[in-house]
Amino acid sequence: MDYTYQTHGVCSRQITFTLKDGVLSNVRFFGGCPGNLLGIGKLVEGAKAEDVVNKLSGLRCGGKPTSCPDQLATAVRQALDAEKDGN
C-alpha cells in the first residue's frame, strides 16, 4: 500500500513510500537536503519496515527534537499500525 506522511519539525515537507508485506520501497522525501534524503531512500529500499523504525527512531537534527530519518520512522510506524488494525 502507498502512504503519504506530512512531516513535522524538519526541512522536508512530506514523505511518500510503499509498504508491502512489511517491506519498504519507493521512499521519497519532498523538500529538505536532496542528496542526504535520496541516500536515505536508497538505503532503506527493500528493508524490513520494523528494522527501519528501530534504526531511525529518535535521531535528531542539530538542536531539533526530530530529524528527517526520525520522521520516516514515525511515518512507517503509523503505516505498520494502520495495517495491523486493518485500515
LINPE-V948210 format. One record per residue. N is the residue number from 0. RES is the residue in one letter. BURIAL is # if it has 9 or more other C-alpha atoms within 8 Angstrom, else .. Layout:
((N	RES	BURIAL) (N	RES	BURIAL))
This chain:
((0	M	.) (1	D	.) (2	Y	#) (3	T	.) (4	Y	.) (5	Q	.) (6	T	#) (7	H	.) (8	G	.) (9	V	#) (10	C	.) (11	S	#) (12	R	#) (13	Q	#) (14	I	#) (15	T	#) (16	F	#) (17	T	#) (18	L	#) (19	K	.) (20	D	.) (21	G	#) (22	V	#) (23	L	#) (24	S	#) (25	N	#) (26	V	#) (27	R	#) (28	F	#) (29	F	.) (30	G	#) (31	G	#) (32	C	.) (33	P	.) (34	G	.) (35	N	.) (36	L	#) (37	L	#) (38	G	.) (39	I	#) (40	G	#) (41	K	.) (42	L	.) (43	V	#) (44	E	#) (45	G	.) (46	A	#) (47	K	#) (48	A	#) (49	E	.) (50	D	.) (51	V	#) (52	V	#) (53	N	.) (54	K	.) (55	L	#) (56	S	#) (57	G	.) (58	L	#) (59	R	#) (60	C	#) (61	G	.) (62	G	.) (63	K	#) (64	P	.) (65	T	#) (66	S	#) (67	C	#) (68	P	#) (69	D	#) (70	Q	#) (71	L	#) (72	A	#) (73	T	#) (74	A	#) (75	V	#) (76	R	#) (77	Q	.) (78	A	#) (79	L	#) (80	D	.) (81	A	#) (82	E	.) (83	K	.) (84	D	.) (85	G	.) (86	N	.))
